[in-house]
Amino acid sequence: MSRRILLFIIVGAALASPLLLPGGARAQGSPLVLPQVQLGFGAPTTPAEVATGLQILALLTVLTLAPSILVMTTSFTRIVIVLAFMRQALGMQQTPPNPVLIGMALFLTFFSMAPVGTRIHREALQPYLSDQIDYLTALRRAEAPLRKFMLHQTREKDLALFVRLSRQERPATPADVPITTIIPAFLISELKTAFQIGFMLFIPFLIVDMVIASVLLSLGMMMLPPILISLPFKLMLFVMVDGWALLVGSLMQSFT
């Protein structure tokens, strides 16, 4: 065993010996080039350098808050809650697993938000990358499609609630409503809509559970859990009606 270890050390040293040659040269004579990464901080000398540093800081902040922005300003909240209700209505606690539900909700969010993303890319991102507008103008242009989407999905009652809580004057037009008021109102509306859809999803499966429980009770099988018998029937019903297509189609149509 010791001979094998010694042989392994010798072979490893032979392979690493080209890296230890003077001047960093290999045995074949070609230099070994290693990448170098340097980080440093220095005092800015021009206002442009200060502005660039602030822009980098703002970009890093936005990247840190990206998951929250995805949840707060897109259709992700409604989709993921409805999918969770669907799994619970079927009576399966871990199928589909959470990574599958989250991934499905993300891709459905990208699909439903594609028109908004296309408009942001065309009106804000491309002009900014082409140096046609500054970043403040790009942010205002990117905010407009999101504002329109959220206002379209927000109930007037929820929006009025947060306008009243903000103690501001009543806006004359929807464009006068600040984005900080639209986002919480949009979230409340999304939660209410998701719970309404979840209630409708529970009704057919609840009927199946009640029928199975009544049949078992009439047969005197009171010790047999109804969930063991109703689960296959609910799965069969869900598959026969093409439940995933109906559910996803209804979700996507709810945003139009």
N, C-alpha and C positions, 0 to 999 in steps of 0.2 A: 504494500500500500504506500509506503514511504517513497519507493522508487517511482511510482506513478505520479505522486505529488511533485517530486523533484523534476521529473520529465516535463510536467505541465508548466512549472516555473521557468524552466530553460526555454521551452517553446515560446512562452509569453514574452520573455525577455528578448528573444530573437526577433519576434514580430514588432516589438516596441522599440527596438534599437534604432531604426531609421529616424524615429521622431526625436531621439536624443543626440543626434549628431550635431557638431558645432555649426553654428550659423543656420540651423533649422533646415539643412539640406538632407534629402533622402539619399539612400544608397545609389539610386540610379542617377542622381545629380539634379533632379527637379526639386525646386523649393517647395516646402509645405506652407500653404497659405491658409491662415486661420482668420475667421472674421473677428472684428473688434467692435465692441459696443461702448460708446462713451456718453456719459450723462454729466451735465454740468449746469451750474446756475451762475448767471452774471448779471450785473446791473445794466438795465436797458439804457441805450444812448439816444434813441429817437422815439417819438410818440408812436410810430408804426410798430416798433418792437413791443411796446406796452400793449397796444391793441391786439397784436398777435397772441401774446401771452394770455390775455383775457379771453380771447376766442377759444384757445385750447382749453382753458379752465372751464368755460361754459360747455364745450363739447364733451369733456369728461363727465361733467355733472349730468348732462342729458343722457349719456350712455349708462350712467349709474341708475338713473330713474327710468330707463327704457322699459323694464317689466311693468312698472306701475303705470306708465303712459299707455302701454298696450292694453292693460286691463281697464283703465279709466275712460279711454276715449275711443274704443273700438267695440265691435260686437262680441268680443271674447267672453265677457261676463255672462251674457244671455246663453250663449252656446254651451259653455262648460257646465252651467247649472242645469240646463235642460238635459244634457247627456248624463249627468249624475242622477237626476230624477228618473231617467229612463232605466238606468241600471238598478236603482233601488226598487222601482215598480216591478221589474222582472223578478226580484227576489234574490239577485246575485250580488253579493257584497264586494267581490274582488274580480269579477268578470264582466266586461273587459277591465284589465288592470288600469291603475291611474296613469301610467305613462302613455297608454294607448288613448285614453280619453283626452289627456292634455294635448297630445300630438294631433289628434283628430280635430280638437277645438282650435288649435293654432292654424291648421291648414284651411279649415272652414272660415276662420277669421280672415286669412289672407284672401280667400276667394270672395267673400262678401265685401271686403274693403278694397278690392281691386280698382273700382272706378275712382274712389277717393285717392288711392295711392297714385293712379295714373295722372290725375289732375295735379297733385302736388309735385310729381316728377316733372310734368310739362311746364307748369307755371312758376314753380319756385326753385326746384333743385337744378334743372338744366340752365336757366338763366344765371343762377348764382355760380355754378361751376364754369360758366363761360365768361365770368366777370362782367356780366351785363347789369347786375344789381348787387347791392350790398346784403349782408346777412340779415339786417333788420327788415329790409323789404322782403327777403325770402321767407323770414319767419311769419310776417303778416300774410303773405300769399299762401303759405302752407296752413295757416290757421283757418282761412276761409272755408276750404272744403270740409275740414273736421267740424267746424262750427255748424255748417249747413247740415251735415249728417246727424250730429247730436241733437240739434233743434228739431229735426224731422222725427226722431225717435223719442223725444221728451214730451211728456204730458204737460199741458198748460198748468194744471194744478200743482205739479211738482216744481215747475219753473217759478210759478208765483210764490210758492212757499219760500224758496231760497232768495228770491228778490226781496220779500218782506223781511226775512231774517238778516239780510245784509244791510238793512236800514238805508237803502238808497232810494232815490226817486224812481218812480215807475218809468221804465224805458219806453220811448215813443215807438221804436221799431225793434225787431229782433237783432239787428246789427248793433244796437246800443247796449245789449246785454253783455256784461263782461264774461270772459271765458271761465273765470274762477267761480261764477255762479252757474254757468251752463253745465260744467262737469259734474258737480254733486247732484244736480237735478237729473241729469242723464243717468247717473248710476242708480238713483232711486227708481226711475222709470224702468230701467233694465231689470232690476231685481223683481219688481212687481210683474212685469211681463213674463219673466222666466218662471215665477211661481204660478202664474195663471196657466201657462203651458204645461207645467209639471202636474197641476191638478187634473187637467184634461187627460194626461197620459195615465194617471193612476186609475181612472174610472173603469176601463175595460178589464184591466188585470184584477181590480178589486172585485168585479163581478165574477170572474173565474174563481177567485179564492172563496167567495161566498157560496158559489154552487158546489165546489168540491167539499167545503166544510159541511154543508147541508147533507150531501150524499153520504159522507162518512158518518155523520151523526145518525142518520136514518138507518144505516147498516150496523150501528152499535160499535163502530170502531173509534171510540172516543180517545183511546190512548195513541192513535196514529196521528202524527203531526200533519195537518193539511198541506203544509208547504212542500212536503216530500212528494205529494201527488199532484199538486197544482203547478209546480215548477215545470215539469215536462209539457203540460198542456199550454202554459203561457209561452214557453219557447216555441212550441209548434204553431200557436196562433200568431206570434210575432213574425215567424219565418214565412208563414203562408200568405200574410198580407204584405210581405216585403216591407217590414217595419222600418229598417234603416233608411231606405229610399224615401218613404213617406215622412219620416222624422226630419231628415236632412232637407228634403224639399220644402217642407212647411217652415223650417227655420230660415232658410234662405229667402223664401217669399215674404216672411214677416219683416224683412229689412227693406223691401222695395216699396 
